[in-house]
Amino acid sequence: MGWLGLDDTDTVDEGCTTFSLHALIEALPDDVKVGRLRLVRLWPYAQQRTRGNAAVAVELSPSSEAEFVLFLEQYWREHLQPLKGNISPAEGGNRAQSATDPGMVWFSDRTKNSTFYFDAVRSHVPLDAIPEATKSWGGMGRIGATAAALWPQDHMTWEAICWRKKERWSTSERTVCDEALAKADQLPGTFLTRDPRTERSLISPRGTCPVLFGVRSQTKDTAKEAARLLSTAEATEPVIAWRVFGTNQATDDHLDRVQQATVQSIEVLNRGTTIIETNAGKWLAFAESGDVKHLAQSLRPGDEIEGMGLHPEQGILHLERLRLHTPAPTKERPMCIACNRRMKSMGKGQGVRCPICKNRQDQAWIEDQTRKSSAWTQPPMDARRHLAKPLEWNEKPNKSRNG
């Protein structure tokens, strides 16, 4: 038994990495037993990356490893190697995409290397840093393929991915039954299925590719149930196949620790993106981050805050979570009880006086008690990373079962 990893095959004509793995599985010799499937999201700031930023792997048990490797050699030359150098448009057309550089790896035993996996999820890793596989093919795609094959799978969720007919791959329009989607959203364990604010679907990609939808769940059985419900609905366009992948989505594997800092200043940019200057560098809350952005804009110098997110470069934190740990002490002049007006200083050491009734008192300052520590905040559903674990799950036991 071993693991075959694959990455970086996203192209306009040939589809996406998940479908590439499906096609490879369909072509396997009869003596190769197919086990578990994996989909692993990787470091989002990689300099060379393709559309989905996800690598895949499958557990396989060939009766003869030597013959199996010969099959992989031929399959690589005929079907995967020719994909090198192609470019597929980014989802939404808002990010330049690198040319494909497919990679495939075969590990003949179930070796774990969680250090490499976490490096690949949390930071940039060079090609020459990957652990040696039993056999490998291709270029940069070997990084993601290796991470998928060596994922320790300590925490996991599930995604059932359904592919549409080939003649539909070149269009970004998709038809998934709204009624079935509403039912799938109510199944216990499904998540990021519909945006509760707009009821907009969150399961279908926006670009041109073979994927019709990917429905996510905390359990494998529910992922299967949701896929059957959606794919067989009369109002859903025809599908050609679907498979269930174990994933690192919604596991927080990309976040290593809570970071603490003291606020020095706040700058609000266009559309609300907020830069928090701290003693630990710049923390950014983007316009799409909802409550994270709103909390960032309410901060004051001296506030002690905690955050979690990724560092695309040294000294900059892109926030995915934020909380006000300890508000900075804030003093203000007392109010006149009779006139309900703010009192004013009469000079150093002379107390304060009401500007209306001239009432005086010695206490010149009172502490503002209105600002309190806050709970953790997170972006709305449609603005979260695939890897981000919903805050509400922290109050519940891990439900990543059926694996």
N, C-alpha and C positions, 0 to 999 in steps of 0.2 A: 504494500500500500504506500502511495506517495501523493504528492501534491503538484499539480501543474498550474503555473501562474501565467497570466497573459495581460498585456497592457499596451495602450497607445496604438489602437487600430481605427480610431474615429475618422471616417472620411465621408464625402458626399455620396459616392457610389456604393461603397461597401458597408456603410452603416455605422455601427458602434461596437465597443469592446464587449458588451454583454451579448450582443447577437453573434459576434465572432466566436465567443466561447460556446454558445448554443450550437452553432454550425459545426464546430470542431467535435463536440460531444456526439452530434448526430452521425458524424463520419467515423467514429471510433470502431475498431475491429470488435467483433462479437465477443471475444474473450476478455475484453476490458470491462471490469465492473465499475459503475459510476456511483460515487458516494456524495458527500456534501458539496454544496456550492458556496462560494464566498464573493462578496462585493465589498471592497475596502476603499473608503474615501481617503485621500492623501493631502499633503501640504498644499494649501491653495495658492501659495505665492511662488511656486516653482517657476523658474525662468522659462523652461521649455515644458509646456503642458498642452494637452488637447482639450476638447470640449468638456467632457464629463468629469475629469479629474478623479476617476474611479478606476481601480484595477480589479481584476477578477481572478479566481482560482477554483479548481475543482479537485476533489479527492478521487484518485483512480487506483484500481488494483488490476494490473495486467498479469496474465498468466506467464508471460515471458517478457521480462523487461528489455532484453536485447531487441526483440522483434518490435516491441512497442516504441522504442527510441527510433528505430528505422522508419516506422510509420510517421512519427513526429517530424523527422527530417524531411520526408517527402511532402507532408502536409504543409510544413513551414515554407518550403520552396514554392509550392504551387499556389497557396492561398493567402499566406500572411506576409511573406517577404515582399511581394509585389505592391503592398500597400504603402511602403516607405516613400516619404516625400509628398504625400497627398495632404491637402488642406481642406478642412471643413469649417464653415462659418460658425462663429461662436453663437451661443444662445442669445437671442435678442440683438445680435449684431453689434454688441458694444465692447467687444474685446478681441484684439488681434490674437490669432491662434498660430501656434508653431506647427510646422509640417510634421506629419506622423513619422515616428521612428519605432516601429513595433518591437516588442521584446517578449520572449517566452522562456520560462525556466521550468525544469523538472527536478524536484527533490524526491529521491527514492525512499527517504524515511521521514518520519514526522518530527524532524528537528525543530525545536523552538529557538527563536532568536528575538525575544521581545524588545531588546535594546535597538536592533535595527528597525523593527516595525515602528516603535515610538519615535525614533529619529525621523523616519519617512513621513510621519503624520504631523510632527511638530516643528520640523525644520527642513532646510535644504540639505540633501545628501547627494554627493557626486557619484558618478557611475562606478568609479574605482573603489567605492566604499562598500559595495554590496557583498554579502557572504557568497561564497562559491557554491553553486548548485551542482547537482549530479550532471546535468547537461543544460546548456543555455543557448539561445539563439537571439540575434538581433542587437538592437542598440539601446537607446535611452529607456525604452519601455521595460527593460529588465529591472529597473529600480522599482516601479510599481508592482510588476509581476512578482518580484521577490517579497515585497512587503505583504502582498495578499497571501502568498504561499506560507509565509512564516508568521502571520497574525496569530498571537497566542489565544485569542478568542475568550479573554477573561470576562468580557461583557459583550452582549450582542443583542441586536434586534433582527427583524426579518423584512425582506422586501420581495414581493411577487412582481416580476417584470413580464409584461405581455407585449409581444411584437405584432405589428400589423403587416398587411400584404405589401410585397415589394413595390408594386405600382404606386403605393401611397407614401413611400419613403421621401420623395422629393418635395412634399408639401408640408408646411408647418401646421396645417389645419387638422384637427383630430375630433372624432365624434365618440364620446363616451356617455352612456345613458345617465342623465341627471338623477332620475329616480333611483337607479341602482347605486349611484354614488352617494346619495343621501343615506341609503340603507347601510352601505359599507362604512360610512362615517360613524354610524351608531354601533357597529360591532365592537365588543369589548376588546380593547388592546390596539385598535388601529389609531394612527396618529398622523398629523400633517396630511390629512385627506382633503379637507375643505377649510378655507379661511372662514372662521365663524363671523367675522365682521361683514364680509361681502358674499359669503357662500360660493366664492370662486374656487374651482378645482385646483388642488395643489399636487395632483398625481401625474399630470402629463407635461412633458417637456415642451418648450415653445419652438424649438428649432426643427430642422429637417433631419430625421433619423428613423430607424426602424421601430423605436419604442412607442407604443401606444399609451401605456401608463405604467407606473410603478407604485403599488399600494403597500404602505409600510405598516408593520404591526409589532407588538411586543412578543407575540407568540407565532410560531410557524403555522399552527393549525388555522389561526384566524387569517393570516396572510393568504393561505390557500382558499379559505372560504370566501374572502373578499375578491380574489382573482376570479374564481368561478362565477360569483354573482355579477361582476362587472363584465366579464368576457362573454357570457351567455345572454346578457340582456339584449332584447330585440333592437333597442335603439343604439346599441354600440356597434361601431363598424367592425367588419370581419377581422378575426385575428388568425395568425398562423401557428402560434405556440406561446406558452408561458412557462416560466420556471421560478422557483423560490430560492432566494439567496440569503444566507446568513450575512449580516452586515455589521460594521462598526458605527453605523449611523445612530445618532442620539445616545452615544455612550460617553461623550466628553473625553474621549481618548486623546484629543488634540490639546487639551488643557492640562498643564502639569501642576499648577498651584495658584492659590489666591495671592494677589499682589497688593501691597499696602503703600499708601503715599499720602502726602499732605498737599492740599491745593495751594497754588501760588497765584494763579490768575485764570480767567475764563475768557475765551474768544468765540463768539458765535458767527459762523460764516453763512454764505448763501444757503437757502433752503433749510437752515437749522443745524447743519453739521457743527459740532462743538469741539473745540480744542481745549483740553484741560492741561494747563501747565502745572506740573507737580515737581516735587523734589526728586522724583524717580523718572523724569522724562515727560514726554508728551503722551497724553491719553486722548484718543479720538472716539467720539460718539457720533456716528454718521446719521444723516438726515432720516434714513429709513428705520432707525433703531427704536423709534417710539418712546417708551417709558425710560429707556436708557438715556436718550437725548434730553428728555424733559428734566430728568434728575440732574444731568450734567449742567444744564443751563441754570439750575437753581443753586448750585454750589457757590460757596464764598471762600475767599482766602483764609487759610487756617483750618478748613475742614479736613478731617482725617477720613479718607475714603478707602474702599477695597474694590478691586476690579479683577476680571478674568478676561482673557482674550489672547490674541496672537501678536507676535512681534515680526512684522514684515521686514523691519530693519532695526538696528540697534538704537535704543532710546525712544522708540515709538510703539505704543500699545494700541491695537485696534480692539475696542471694547466689545465684548459680547454679554457681559454682565457688569453691573455696577451697584454699589450700595454706599450710603452715607453711614460710616461707622460712628464717628463722634463729631457733632457740629462744633465749629469754632465758637468760643464764648462771644456773645454779642451784647454790647451795652447800649442803652438808649435813655433819654431823659424821661422822668416819670410824668404821668398825666395828672392834671389838676382834677381832683375829685368833683369839685363844684362845677367847673366849666367844661370838663372833658376836652381840654386843650393840652398840648404838649408844653411842659414848663421849659424855661430857658435859664441858662447860667447867668448868675449875677457877677461872675468873676472868680478867679481861682480861690478856692477855699471858702467861698461865701454862699454856697448853696444855690438853689434855683428858685425862680419866681414865675407865677402864671402871668402871661401877657395880658389877660383880661381882668381878673379880679385882684391881681397883685398878691395873691396868697403865696407864702414862702414855705420852703422846707429845706432841711439840711442835707438830706440824701440826694446827691446830684445825679447818680446813675442807678439804673436797675437793669438786671440781666434779662435779655429776651428769652422767654421760656417756650416760644412757639415752635422752634426748630428742634426736631427730634431725629434720632437715628432712624434709618429707613431699612426696609426689607430689601432683598436682592431684586433687581429689575432685569428684564430680558427683552429682546426685540419681539415684535409681533411674529406670528407663525411664518408669514411669507418672506420675512427678512432674516430668518435664522440660518445658520450653516447646517448642512446635512449632519455634521458631527455633534451639534449642540444638543445636550440633554435638556428636555423641558424642566423648568424649576419645580413644577408641581409633582414630578416623579420623585423628588427627593424625600417626599413624605410617604412614599409607598415602597414595598419590597420589590426587588428586582424580579421582573416577570419574563425574562428572556428565556423561555422554556422551549421544549420540543427539539432540542438540538443534538 
